[in-house]
């Protein structure tokens, strides 16, 4: 296999690398004779991909992060974390749990609580210890076990991951528990699992957000959370399992995309500090830092963020980051012009102590660790910190004019790739071509990589065929890969990162003649999508208040889904962005939807062992200009669809839709035609254009 880094664009190379890795993975398991060749190939190709040897496909082995090694002093000195990629998530969970129990005994602890986050809300230990690869979980390991050494350990996750966890966990070692709407909380699960007797539960204070610490502690009764002064699991971590990956320099985010200068953003933070009587904002939130300082990084596979901390006072702005990441001349100039003082990452702890002793600090309890809170509280003469949603969160979520225009443009380009993909996919499967979940995902990934301003994926592409579609956040691997057929549903959830925006779209497809029951179920999900997408609501309404609009058509048929209905989307940032959500679960911090916010609308239905249906568009909250009689003080809001991809027409039963619902679909499809068809005029776009035109024909009864 030969290639030249000079002839491959980064995005093209990344997609090509994924395909080659999948082809080579089966060879790697054949023995030591082949493995050195594979390793040499990956090592040769990796540098120009921005990856390290051992980096992996988004649908192959799961990326992990190295545990931090110097972040346990009270002053937080030396906080550090770097990303790694492993050749496989360990399946030997039982032996690792046994090793953890030996450590617990040596530390005189009864249990240890592992969170899915670190001080930057990232993940490494959960998959390493448990084998569960979902993005959200809490693990509780105890010294309670039967005579065979089984049991005494619990993995707690929400409804999105129950099927996946059931497939990945070793149930001789782990018990699976669920949190969510109408379910016990993590703290309640812990108490119920460990019993009433007071036990000592070790926890890494820097991996536990302050709000979560308080929520867990409230239900622990006589149990005690013991903050660990060192990383007790570090001895289990084999550094040979991974090497540094995607640990490159940051780049300046152009003002034409950012819309506001760093000085303007800092002025907004300082205005909020003054209003709240605080003297400094302390943040470890990676997307907040990237947005605030108009920088983007590459320390994460799918998010353009970088490892850093930030402190903003009334007169100064401090960025704590590895020196090599900001060494470029344009980055240095950008930060200097913006009056940002750069420090090494390890200087965060001492500076935090200094600032805490001189003024009141503002921290976001949902995104600041218990360890950082404790460090502030321990500083000599420190005032109790202000615990409130970050003053960066809402300005980041409410897109300015440039960000809104960029999001629209990014979604139009993304729609072209999706039209090309779905038209190819329908034809290929109908012809009987051998198309699998993995090859379908590679196809859409490669089509996105060809688009202007593309910077990669916004998350690993989900292509779930048949029963795999019922796994909400399924990731196809060579082991689970299934061929697509005309007799099964395919759920495809995918998105891209572009310099001007971030996309996320889900479409559910059927390639043969669908049974009437499938069409009706799909239509009920579509009704839920329309019910929320067509809503008009007064300013001050929260996502929680709107959530039932998407579920009502499903509830009437005795159906539901065990995940939220909507999440915010960043402007070339996190594909899941808060602080707003559309969810059946009420949250302590639940801001109202505002003009300029983005949100997904993605109701679904999942029949375990059979199929999954989800319909997702990204929406932009906008003012509703129609006259009303609710008083001059009331502003009405509505949703503008950013996603411009047709719903598969043959999966819609128009007789189940009301006249208003049919009108919504027809109006939406007319807009898709108007904006996307002119971009499908190339010589290779004939099939895509025909597919687009066919699927946007008006619905009739």
C-alpha positions as CSV (number, residue, x, y, z in Angstrom):
1,X,0.0,0.0,0.0
2,X,1.5,3.3,-1.1
3,X,0.5,6.9,-0.8
4,X,2.0,10.4,-0.7
5,X,1.1,12.9,2.0
6,X,1.5,15.6,-0.6
7,X,-1.2,14.2,-2.8
8,X,-3.9,13.7,-0.2
9,X,-5.9,16.4,1.5
10,X,-6.2,15.8,5.2
11,X,-9.9,15.0,5.1
12,X,-9.5,12.7,2.1
13,X,-6.6,11.0,3.9
14,X,-8.6,10.5,7.0
15,X,-11.4,8.7,5.1
16,X,-8.9,6.6,3.1
17,X,-7.2,5.6,6.3
18,X,-10.4,4.5,7.9
19,X,-11.1,2.2,4.9
20,X,-7.6,0.8,4.9
21,X,-7.7,0.2,8.7
22,X,-10.9,-1.8,8.4
23,X,-9.3,-3.9,5.7
24,X,-6.2,-4.5,7.7
25,X,-7.8,-5.3,11.1
26,X,-8.6,-8.9,10.1
27,X,-5.0,-9.4,9.1
28,X,-3.8,-8.1,12.4
29,X,-5.4,-10.9,14.3
30,X,-3.8,-13.6,12.1
31,X,-0.6,-13.6,14.1
32,X,2.7,-11.9,14.8
33,X,3.9,-12.4,11.2
34,X,1.3,-9.9,9.8
35,X,1.1,-7.5,12.8
36,X,4.4,-5.8,12.3
37,X,3.5,-5.0,8.7
38,X,0.2,-3.5,9.9
39,X,1.9,-1.5,12.6
40,X,4.4,-0.2,10.1
41,X,1.7,0.8,7.7
42,X,-0.3,2.7,10.4
43,X,2.9,4.3,11.6
44,X,3.9,5.5,8.1
45,X,0.5,7.0,7.3
46,X,-0.3,8.5,10.7
47,X,1.8,11.7,10.7
48,X,0.1,13.4,7.8
49,X,-3.3,12.4,9.2
50,X,-2.6,14.1,12.5
51,X,-2.8,10.7,14.2
52,X,-0.3,8.6,16.1
53,X,0.6,5.0,15.5
54,X,-2.2,3.0,16.9
55,X,-4.9,5.5,15.9
56,X,-8.1,3.8,14.8
57,X,-11.2,3.9,12.6
58,X,-14.2,5.6,14.1
59,X,-16.1,2.3,13.6
60,X,-13.2,0.1,14.7
61,X,-11.6,0.1,18.2
62,X,-12.9,2.8,20.5
63,X,-10.6,5.8,21.3
64,X,-9.7,6.1,24.9
65,X,-7.9,8.8,26.9
66,X,-4.9,8.4,29.1
67,X,-5.8,8.9,32.8
68,X,-4.3,12.1,34.3
69,X,-1.2,11.5,36.4
70,X,-0.4,14.7,38.3
71,X,-3.8,16.3,39.1
72,X,-4.4,15.4,42.7
73,X,-3.0,18.2,44.8
74,X,-5.4,20.5,46.7
75,X,-4.1,23.4,44.5
76,X,-4.8,21.5,41.3
77,X,-1.2,21.9,40.3
78,X,-0.2,20.0,37.3
79,X,-3.6,19.1,35.8
80,X,-2.9,17.1,32.7
81,X,-4.6,14.8,30.3
82,X,-3.8,13.6,26.8
83,X,-5.7,11.5,24.4
84,X,-4.7,8.0,23.3
85,X,-6.2,5.4,21.0
86,X,-6.1,1.7,21.8
87,X,-6.0,-1.3,19.6
88,X,-9.1,-2.7,21.4
89,X,-11.3,-2.0,24.4
90,X,-10.4,-4.7,26.9
91,X,-12.9,-7.6,27.2
92,X,-11.1,-9.0,30.2
93,X,-13.2,-7.0,32.6
94,X,-13.3,-9.6,35.4
95,X,-9.6,-9.7,35.9
96,X,-9.4,-5.9,36.0
97,X,-12.2,-5.7,38.5
98,X,-10.2,-8.2,40.6
99,X,-7.2,-5.9,40.4
100,X,-9.3,-2.9,41.4
101,X,-10.5,-4.8,44.5
102,X,-7.0,-5.5,45.6
103,X,-6.3,-1.7,45.3
104,X,-9.5,-1.0,47.3
105,X,-8.3,-3.3,50.1
106,X,-4.9,-1.6,50.2
107,X,-6.5,1.8,50.4
108,X,-9.1,0.7,53.0
109,X,-11.9,1.6,50.7
110,X,-15.2,-0.3,50.2
111,X,-15.9,0.8,46.7
112,X,-14.8,3.2,44.0
113,X,-17.0,5.4,41.8
114,X,-15.9,5.9,38.2
115,X,-17.4,8.7,36.2
116,X,-17.6,9.1,32.4
117,X,-15.9,12.5,32.8
118,X,-12.7,14.0,33.9
119,X,-12.0,17.7,34.6
120,X,-12.8,18.4,31.0
121,X,-15.8,16.0,30.8
122,X,-14.0,13.4,28.7
123,X,-13.9,9.6,29.0
124,X,-11.3,7.0,29.5
125,X,-11.7,4.5,32.4
126,X,-15.2,3.3,31.8
127,X,-14.6,1.4,28.6
128,X,-11.1,0.3,29.9
129,X,-12.6,-1.3,33.0
130,X,-16.0,-2.4,32.0
131,X,-15.9,-3.0,28.2
132,X,-18.9,-0.7,27.7
133,X,-18.2,1.8,24.9
134,X,-21.1,4.2,25.2
135,X,-20.5,7.9,25.8
136,X,-22.4,8.1,29.1
137,X,-22.1,5.9,32.2
138,X,-21.2,5.7,35.8
139,X,-19.5,2.6,37.2
140,X,-19.5,1.5,40.8
141,X,-17.0,-1.2,41.8
142,X,-17.2,-2.7,45.3
143,X,-15.5,-5.4,47.4
144,X,-18.9,-7.1,47.7
145,X,-18.9,-10.4,45.8
146,X,-20.1,-14.0,46.0
147,X,-17.8,-16.9,46.8
148,X,-16.9,-17.2,43.1
149,X,-15.8,-13.6,42.9
150,X,-18.9,-12.5,40.9
151,X,-21.1,-9.5,41.3
152,X,-20.7,-6.5,43.4
153,X,-20.3,-4.1,40.5
154,X,-22.8,-1.9,38.8
155,X,-22.8,0.1,35.5
156,X,-25.4,2.9,35.5
157,X,-26.4,4.5,32.2
158,X,-29.5,5.9,30.6
159,X,-32.1,4.5,28.2
160,X,-30.1,5.2,25.1
161,X,-27.5,2.6,26.0
162,X,-29.5,-0.2,27.7
163,X,-29.4,-2.5,24.7
164,X,-25.8,-1.7,23.9
165,X,-24.7,-2.2,27.5
166,X,-26.5,-5.5,27.7
167,X,-24.5,-6.7,24.7
168,X,-21.1,-5.5,25.9
169,X,-21.1,-6.2,29.6
170,X,-19.9,-9.4,31.3
171,X,-22.9,-10.1,33.5
172,X,-21.0,-12.4,35.8
173,X,-19.1,-9.3,36.8
174,X,-21.5,-6.4,36.2
175,X,-25.1,-5.5,37.0
176,X,-26.8,-3.0,34.7
177,X,-28.9,-0.2,36.1
178,X,-30.9,2.6,34.3
179,X,-31.3,6.3,35.1
180,X,-33.6,8.8,33.4
181,X,-37.2,10.0,33.5
182,X,-39.2,8.0,36.0
183,X,-36.0,6.1,37.0
184,X,-33.9,6.3,40.2
185,X,-30.9,8.7,40.3
186,X,-27.3,7.6,40.4
187,X,-27.2,8.3,44.1
188,X,-30.3,6.3,44.7
189,X,-28.9,3.4,42.7
190,X,-25.7,3.5,44.7
191,X,-27.5,3.4,48.1
192,X,-29.8,0.6,46.9
193,X,-26.9,-1.4,45.6
194,X,-24.5,-1.0,48.6
195,X,-27.1,-1.2,51.3
196,X,-27.7,0.9,54.3
197,X,-24.4,0.3,56.1
198,X,-22.0,3.2,55.9
199,X,-19.2,2.5,53.4
200,X,-16.3,4.5,52.1
201,X,-16.6,5.1,48.4
202,X,-13.4,6.5,46.7
203,X,-13.9,9.0,43.9
204,X,-11.5,11.1,41.8
205,X,-12.6,14.6,42.7
206,X,-11.4,16.0,39.4
207,X,-13.6,13.6,37.4
208,X,-16.8,14.5,39.3
209,X,-18.6,17.6,38.3
210,X,-19.7,19.6,41.3
211,X,-23.4,19.4,40.6
212,X,-23.1,15.6,40.2
213,X,-21.2,15.4,43.5
214,X,-24.0,17.2,45.3
215,X,-26.7,15.1,43.6
216,X,-25.0,11.9,44.5
217,X,-24.1,12.9,48.0
218,X,-27.7,13.8,48.7
219,X,-28.9,10.2,48.4
220,X,-25.9,8.4,50.0
221,X,-27.3,8.4,53.6
222,X,-24.5,6.9,55.7
223,X,-22.1,6.2,52.8
224,X,-19.1,8.6,52.6
225,X,-17.5,9.9,49.3
226,X,-13.8,9.9,49.9
227,X,-11.8,12.2,47.6
228,X,-8.7,10.3,46.3
229,X,-5.4,12.1,46.5
230,X,-3.9,9.9,43.8
231,X,-5.1,8.0,40.7
232,X,-5.7,4.5,42.2
233,X,-6.4,3.0,38.8
234,X,-3.2,4.3,37.2
235,X,-1.2,1.1,38.0
236,X,-3.7,-0.9,35.9
237,X,-3.2,1.3,32.9
238,X,-0.8,-0.1,30.4
239,X,0.9,2.8,28.5
240,X,1.5,0.4,25.7
241,X,-2.2,0.3,25.1
242,X,-2.1,3.6,23.4
243,X,0.1,6.5,22.3
244,X,-0.7,10.2,22.0
245,X,-3.0,11.0,19.1
246,X,-4.5,14.1,17.6
247,X,-2.5,16.2,19.9
248,X,-1.7,19.0,17.5
249,X,-1.6,22.8,17.5
250,X,-4.6,25.1,17.7
251,X,-5.8,27.4,14.9
252,X,-7.4,30.8,14.9
253,X,-11.1,30.7,14.1
254,X,-11.6,33.3,11.5
255,X,-13.7,36.3,12.5
256,X,-15.9,35.9,9.4
257,X,-17.0,32.6,10.9
258,X,-16.8,33.6,14.6
259,X,-18.8,36.8,14.2
260,X,-17.4,38.5,17.3
261,X,-13.9,39.3,18.4
262,X,-12.3,37.9,21.6
263,X,-12.4,41.4,23.1
264,X,-16.2,41.6,22.5
265,X,-16.7,38.2,24.1
266,X,-14.5,39.0,27.1
267,X,-16.4,42.3,27.6
268,X,-19.6,40.3,27.8
269,X,-18.1,38.0,30.4
270,X,-16.8,41.0,32.4
271,X,-20.2,42.6,32.3
272,X,-21.8,39.5,33.8
273,X,-19.0,39.3,36.5
274,X,-19.8,42.8,37.6
275,X,-23.6,42.1,37.6
276,X,-23.1,39.1,39.8
277,X,-20.5,40.6,42.2
278,X,-17.8,38.1,41.1
279,X,-14.2,38.9,40.3
280,X,-13.1,36.0,38.1
281,X,-14.6,33.3,35.9
282,X,-12.9,29.9,36.2
283,X,-13.6,27.4,33.4
284,X,-12.4,24.0,32.3
285,X,-15.1,23.6,29.7
286,X,-13.3,22.9,26.4
287,X,-16.0,24.2,24.0
288,X,-16.5,27.3,26.2
289,X,-12.7,28.0,26.0
290,X,-12.5,27.4,22.3
291,X,-15.5,29.8,21.6
292,X,-14.4,32.5,24.0
293,X,-10.8,32.8,22.6
294,X,-11.8,32.2,18.9
295,X,-9.6,29.1,18.7
296,X,-10.1,25.6,17.5
297,X,-8.1,22.5,18.2
298,X,-7.6,18.9,17.4
299,X,-7.3,17.1,20.7
300,X,-10.5,15.2,20.2
301,X,-11.5,12.9,17.3
302,X,-14.8,14.7,16.4
303,X,-14.8,18.0,18.4
304,X,-12.4,20.9,17.4
305,X,-11.4,21.5,21.0
306,X,-8.1,21.5,22.9
307,X,-7.0,20.7,26.5
308,X,-7.0,24.0,28.4
309,X,-8.3,26.0,31.4
310,X,-9.3,29.6,31.4
311,X,-9.5,32.4,34.0
312,X,-11.1,35.8,33.2
313,X,-10.9,38.6,35.7
314,X,-12.1,42.2,35.4
315,X,-8.9,43.3,33.8
316,X,-7.1,40.1,32.6
317,X,-7.7,36.9,30.6
318,X,-5.6,33.8,31.2
319,X,-5.3,30.7,29.0
320,X,-3.6,27.6,30.4
321,X,-2.4,25.4,27.5
322,X,0.5,23.3,26.4
323,X,3.1,25.7,24.9
324,X,3.5,23.7,21.7
325,X,-0.2,24.1,20.9
326,X,0.1,27.9,20.6
327,X,3.5,28.3,19.2
328,X,2.4,29.3,15.7
329,X,3.0,33.0,14.9
330,X,-0.5,33.8,13.9
331,X,-1.9,32.2,17.1
332,X,0.6,34.2,19.2
333,X,-0.4,37.4,17.4
334,X,-4.1,36.6,17.8
335,X,-3.8,36.1,21.5
336,X,-1.5,39.0,22.1
337,X,-3.9,41.4,20.1
338,X,-6.8,40.0,22.2
339,X,-4.9,40.8,25.4
340,X,-4.9,37.1,26.5
341,X,-2.0,36.0,28.7
342,X,-0.8,32.5,27.9
343,X,0.5,30.1,30.6
344,X,1.6,26.5,30.6
345,X,-1.1,24.0,31.4
346,X,0.6,23.1,34.6
347,X,0.4,26.7,35.9
348,X,-3.4,26.5,36.3
349,X,-3.3,25.3,39.9
350,X,-1.0,27.9,41.3
351,X,-2.8,30.7,39.4
352,X,-6.2,29.4,40.6
353,X,-5.0,29.6,44.2
354,X,-3.7,33.1,43.7
355,X,-6.9,34.4,42.1
356,X,-9.2,32.6,44.6
357,X,-7.4,34.4,47.5
358,X,-8.0,37.8,45.9
359,X,-11.6,37.7,44.6
360,X,-14.8,35.8,44.4
361,X,-14.7,33.1,41.7
362,X,-17.6,32.1,39.4
363,X,-17.8,28.5,38.5
364,X,-20.4,26.5,36.6
365,X,-21.3,23.5,38.8
366,X,-22.4,21.4,35.9
367,X,-19.0,21.8,34.2
368,X,-16.5,22.4,37.0
369,X,-15.1,19.5,39.0
370,X,-15.5,19.0,42.7
371,X,-11.7,19.1,42.8
372,X,-11.5,22.6,41.3
373,X,-14.3,23.7,43.7
374,X,-12.3,22.3,46.6
375,X,-9.1,24.0,45.5
376,X,-10.9,27.4,45.4
377,X,-12.4,26.8,48.8
378,X,-9.1,25.9,50.4
379,X,-7.3,29.0,49.2
380,X,-6.4,31.2,52.1
381,X,-9.0,34.0,52.5
382,X,-11.1,32.7,49.6
383,X,-14.7,33.7,49.4
384,X,-17.2,30.9,48.7
385,X,-17.4,30.7,44.9
386,X,-20.5,31.7,42.9
387,X,-22.1,28.6,41.6
388,X,-24.1,29.5,38.5
389,X,-24.3,28.6,34.8
390,X,-21.3,30.0,33.0
391,X,-21.7,33.5,31.5
392,X,-20.2,31.9,28.3
393,X,-22.8,29.2,28.0
394,X,-25.8,31.3,26.7
395,X,-23.8,33.6,24.4
396,X,-22.2,30.5,22.8
397,X,-25.6,28.8,22.4
398,X,-27.3,31.9,21.0
399,X,-25.7,32.2,17.5
400,X,-24.8,35.6,16.2
401,X,-25.6,36.6,12.6
402,X,-22.3,35.3,11.2
403,X,-22.7,32.0,13.0
404,X,-26.3,31.6,11.9
405,X,-25.4,32.3,8.2
406,X,-22.5,29.8,8.6
407,X,-24.8,27.1,10.0
408,X,-27.2,27.6,7.1
409,X,-24.4,27.4,4.5
410,X,-22.9,24.3,6.2
411,X,-26.2,22.5,6.2
412,X,-26.8,23.3,2.5
413,X,-23.5,21.8,1.6
414,X,-24.1,18.8,3.8
415,X,-27.4,18.2,2.1
416,X,-25.7,17.8,-1.2
417,X,-23.5,15.0,0.3
418,X,-26.5,13.3,1.8
419,X,-28.5,13.4,-1.4
420,X,-25.6,11.8,-3.3
421,X,-25.3,9.2,-0.5
422,X,-28.9,8.2,-0.2
423,X,-29.5,8.0,-3.9
424,X,-26.4,5.8,-4.3
425,X,-27.5,3.7,-1.3
426,X,-31.0,3.1,-2.5
427,X,-29.8,2.0,-6.0
428,X,-27.0,-0.1,-4.7
429,X,-29.1,-2.1,-2.3
430,X,-31.9,-2.5,-4.8
431,X,-29.4,-3.9,-7.3
432,X,-28.3,-6.5,-4.8
433,X,-24.8,-5.0,-4.4
434,X,-22.9,-6.0,-1.3
435,X,-23.3,-3.0,0.9
436,X,-22.7,-3.3,4.6
437,X,-23.1,-1.0,7.6
438,X,-19.4,-0.2,7.6
439,X,-19.1,0.4,3.8
440,X,-22.2,2.6,3.9
441,X,-20.8,4.7,6.7
442,X,-17.5,5.0,4.8
443,X,-19.3,6.2,1.7
444,X,-21.1,9.1,3.4
445,X,-17.9,9.9,5.3
446,X,-16.0,10.1,2.1
447,X,-18.6,12.3,0.4
448,X,-18.6,14.8,3.2
449,X,-14.8,14.9,3.1
450,X,-15.0,16.2,-0.5
451,X,-17.0,19.3,0.5
452,X,-15.6,22.8,0.9
453,X,-14.6,23.8,4.4
454,X,-15.0,20.2,5.7
455,X,-12.9,19.4,8.8
456,X,-14.0,15.8,9.4
457,X,-17.0,14.2,11.1
458,X,-19.0,15.7,14.0
459,X,-19.3,12.2,15.5
460,X,-18.8,8.6,14.4
461,X,-21.4,7.8,11.7
462,X,-24.2,5.5,13.0
463,X,-25.5,3.0,10.4
464,X,-27.7,0.5,12.1
465,X,-29.4,-2.1,10.0
466,X,-32.3,-4.2,11.2
467,X,-31.9,-5.0,14.9
468,X,-28.8,-2.9,15.1
469,X,-30.9,0.2,14.4
470,X,-32.6,-0.4,17.8
471,X,-29.4,0.4,19.5
472,X,-29.7,4.2,19.9
473,X,-26.0,5.1,19.5
474,X,-24.8,1.9,17.7
475,X,-21.4,1.9,16.1
476,X,-20.7,-0.7,13.4
477,X,-17.5,-2.7,13.7
478,X,-16.0,-5.5,11.7
479,X,-17.4,-7.9,14.3
480,X,-21.0,-6.5,14.2
481,X,-21.1,-5.4,10.6
482,X,-24.3,-6.5,8.8
483,X,-25.2,-6.5,5.1
484,X,-27.9,-4.1,4.0
485,X,-30.9,-5.8,2.4
486,X,-34.3,-4.8,0.9
487,X,-36.1,-6.4,3.8
488,X,-34.8,-4.3,6.7
489,X,-34.7,-0.8,7.9
490,X,-31.5,1.2,8.0
491,X,-31.1,4.0,10.6
492,X,-28.3,6.4,9.5
493,X,-27.3,9.2,11.9
494,X,-24.3,11.3,10.7
495,X,-22.8,14.7,10.6
496,X,-19.9,16.8,9.6
497,X,-17.6,19.6,11.0
498,X,-17.1,22.6,8.7
499,X,-15.3,25.8,9.3
500,X,-18.7,27.6,9.2
501,X,-20.8,25.1,11.1
502,X,-21.6,21.7,12.5
503,X,-24.3,19.3,11.1
504,X,-26.2,16.3,12.5
505,X,-28.9,14.5,10.6
506,X,-30.8,11.2,11.0
507,X,-32.8,9.5,8.3
508,X,-34.4,6.1,8.4
509,X,-34.6,4.2,5.1
510,X,-36.3,1.1,3.7
511,X,-35.0,-0.3,0.4
512,X,-37.7,-2.7,-0.6
513,X,-41.5,-2.7,-0.1
514,X,-42.1,-1.8,3.5
515,X,-44.9,-3.6,5.5
516,X,-47.8,-1.3,6.3
517,X,-47.0,-1.5,10.0
518,X,-43.5,-0.2,9.4
519,X,-44.9,2.7,7.4
520,X,-47.5,3.5,10.0
521,X,-44.8,3.5,12.8
522,X,-42.5,5.7,10.7
523,X,-45.4,8.1,10.1
524,X,-46.1,8.3,13.8
525,X,-42.5,9.3,14.5
526,X,-42.8,11.8,11.6
527,X,-45.9,13.2,13.2
528,X,-43.9,13.7,16.4
529,X,-41.2,15.5,14.5
530,X,-43.8,17.8,12.8
531,X,-45.6,18.4,16.0
532,X,-42.6,20.0,17.6
533,X,-41.0,21.4,14.5
534,X,-44.1,23.4,13.6
535,X,-44.6,24.7,17.1
536,X,-45.0,28.4,17.9
537,X,-44.3,29.3,21.5
538,X,-43.8,32.4,23.7
539,X,-40.4,33.5,24.7
540,X,-39.5,32.0,28.1
541,X,-40.6,28.5,27.1
542,X,-38.1,25.7,28.0
543,X,-37.3,22.6,26.0
544,X,-38.8,20.5,28.8
545,X,-42.1,22.2,28.3
546,X,-42.1,21.5,24.6
547,X,-40.9,17.9,24.7
548,X,-44.3,16.4,24.9
549,X,-45.3,17.8,21.5
550,X,-42.9,15.3,19.9
551,X,-44.0,12.4,22.0
552,X,-47.8,12.9,21.9
553,X,-48.4,11.1,18.6
554,X,-46.4,8.2,19.8
555,X,-48.0,8.1,23.2
556,X,-51.4,7.8,21.5
557,X,-50.3,4.6,20.0
558,X,-48.6,3.3,23.2
559,X,-45.1,4.1,21.9
560,X,-42.2,6.2,23.3
561,X,-38.4,6.6,23.1
562,X,-35.9,6.5,26.0
563,X,-33.8,9.5,25.0
564,X,-34.1,13.3,24.8
565,X,-35.8,15.0,21.9
566,X,-33.3,17.7,21.2
567,X,-29.8,19.1,21.9
568,X,-28.1,22.2,20.9
569,X,-25.4,22.2,18.2
570,X,-22.3,24.2,18.1
571,X,-21.0,26.5,15.4
572,X,-17.9,24.4,14.3
573,X,-17.8,23.0,17.9
574,X,-19.5,20.3,19.9
575,X,-22.3,18.5,18.1
576,X,-24.0,18.2,21.5
577,X,-24.1,21.6,23.0
578,X,-25.9,22.9,26.0
579,X,-27.1,24.5,28.2
580,X,-30.5,24.1,26.6
581,X,-32.1,20.7,25.9
582,X,-35.5,19.4,24.8
583,X,-36.1,16.5,27.2
584,X,-38.8,14.8,29.2
585,X,-36.5,15.1,32.2
586,X,-36.6,18.4,34.2
587,X,-33.1,19.8,34.8
588,X,-31.9,22.1,37.6
589,X,-30.3,24.4,34.9
590,X,-32.9,24.6,32.1
591,X,-32.7,27.9,30.3
592,X,-35.5,29.0,28.0
593,X,-35.1,28.7,24.2
594,X,-33.9,31.9,22.7
595,X,-33.9,33.5,19.3
596,X,-30.6,32.3,17.6
597,X,-30.3,29.0,19.4
598,X,-29.9,25.7,17.5
599,X,-31.5,22.5,18.5
600,X,-32.1,19.0,17.1
601,X,-35.6,17.6,16.9
602,X,-35.2,13.8,16.9
603,X,-38.1,11.6,18.1
604,X,-37.8,7.9,17.4
605,X,-39.0,4.4,18.2
606,X,-36.9,1.3,18.8
607,X,-38.1,-2.2,18.7
608,X,-35.4,-4.3,20.3
609,X,-34.2,-7.1,18.1
610,X,-36.1,-5.8,15.0
611,X,-35.5,-2.1,13.9
612,X,-35.0,1.5,15.0
613,X,-36.6,4.6,13.6
614,X,-35.4,8.2,14.2
615,X,-36.0,11.4,12.3
616,X,-33.7,14.2,13.1
617,X,-33.4,17.8,11.7
618,X,-31.3,20.6,13.2
619,X,-33.4,23.7,13.8
620,X,-32.7,27.4,14.4
621,X,-34.9,29.2,16.8
622,X,-36.2,32.4,15.2
623,X,-38.8,35.1,16.0
624,X,-42.3,34.4,14.7
625,X,-43.4,37.6,12.9
626,X,-47.1,36.8,12.6
627,X,-49.4,39.1,14.5
628,X,-50.9,37.8,17.8
629,X,-53.2,38.9,20.6
630,X,-51.0,37.9,23.6
631,X,-49.8,41.5,24.4
632,X,-46.9,43.6,23.2
633,X,-44.6,42.2,25.9
634,X,-44.9,38.7,24.5
635,X,-42.5,37.6,21.7
636,X,-43.4,34.4,19.9
637,X,-40.7,32.0,18.6
638,X,-40.6,29.2,16.0
639,X,-38.2,26.8,14.4
640,X,-36.5,27.2,11.1
641,X,-35.2,23.9,9.7
642,X,-31.4,24.0,8.9
643,X,-31.3,20.4,7.7
644,X,-32.5,20.1,4.1
645,X,-32.8,16.4,3.4
646,X,-36.1,14.8,2.2
647,X,-37.9,12.3,4.3
648,X,-38.2,9.0,2.4
649,X,-41.5,9.4,0.7
650,X,-42.6,5.8,0.5
651,X,-42.3,5.5,4.3
652,X,-45.0,8.1,4.8
653,X,-48.7,7.2,5.1
654,X,-50.3,10.4,4.1
655,X,-53.7,9.2,5.3
656,X,-52.5,9.2,8.9
657,X,-51.4,12.8,8.6
658,X,-53.7,15.8,9.1
659,X,-54.0,18.4,6.5
660,X,-51.7,20.7,8.5
661,X,-49.1,17.9,8.8
662,X,-49.2,17.2,5.1
663,X,-48.8,20.9,4.4
664,X,-45.7,21.0,6.7
665,X,-44.1,18.1,4.8
666,X,-44.9,19.6,1.4
667,X,-43.7,23.0,2.3
668,X,-40.5,21.5,3.8
669,X,-39.8,19.4,0.7
670,X,-40.5,22.4,-1.6
671,X,-37.8,24.3,0.2
672,X,-35.4,21.3,-0.1
673,X,-36.0,21.3,-3.8
674,X,-35.5,25.1,-4.2
675,X,-32.3,25.2,-2.2
676,X,-30.6,21.9,-2.9
677,X,-31.6,20.9,-6.5
678,X,-29.6,23.8,-8.1
679,X,-26.5,22.4,-6.4
680,X,-26.9,19.0,-8.0
681,X,-26.3,20.0,-11.5
682,X,-22.9,18.3,-12.1
683,X,-22.4,15.5,-14.6
684,X,-22.2,13.0,-11.7
685,X,-25.3,14.2,-9.9
686,X,-28.0,13.0,-12.2
687,X,-29.0,10.1,-9.9
688,X,-28.9,12.3,-6.8
689,X,-31.1,15.0,-8.5
690,X,-33.6,12.4,-9.6
691,X,-33.7,10.9,-6.1
692,X,-34.2,14.4,-4.6
693,X,-37.0,15.3,-7.0
694,X,-38.8,12.0,-6.5
695,X,-38.7,12.2,-2.7
696,X,-39.9,15.8,-2.7
697,X,-43.0,15.2,-4.7
698,X,-46.1,16.6,-2.8
699,X,-48.0,14.2,-0.6
700,X,-51.6,13.6,-1.7
701,X,-54.5,11.6,-0.3
